[in-house]
C-alpha cells in the first residue's frame, strides 16, 4: 500500500499512526538516529536532574507547609537587584 495514494476515509489518528509506523519500518539510518535522540533525552532529563538539580525544598524544609511558605515568600518578595 502506498501511503501517498491512500485516500480512504477513516479516523485521522489511525491514519497518522499508520503513516509513522510505515515510515519507521522503512528506515535504516533513521533508527540509529532515533536511538541516539532517545539516549540524549535520557541523559538530559534523568542524569542532569539527578546530579545538577537537587531538590532544595525537600532538603531544606521538613513538610509541605514549610515548602509552600518558602515558595510563596520567594514569589511575593522583590528579589531583583536594582
MODELLER restraints for C-alpha pairs under 7 A, 6 or more apart:
rsr = mdl.restraints
at = mdl.atoms
rsr.add(forms.Gaussian(group=physical.xy_distance, feature=features.Distance(at['CA:3:A'], at['CA:19:A']), mean=6.75, stdev=0.5))
rsr.add(forms.Gaussian(group=physical.xy_distance, feature=features.Distance(at['CA:57:A'], at['CA:67:A']), mean=5.98, stdev=0.5))
rsr.add(forms.Gaussian(group=physical.xy_distance, feature=features.Distance(at['CA:61:A'], at['CA:67:A']), mean=5.90, stdev=0.5))
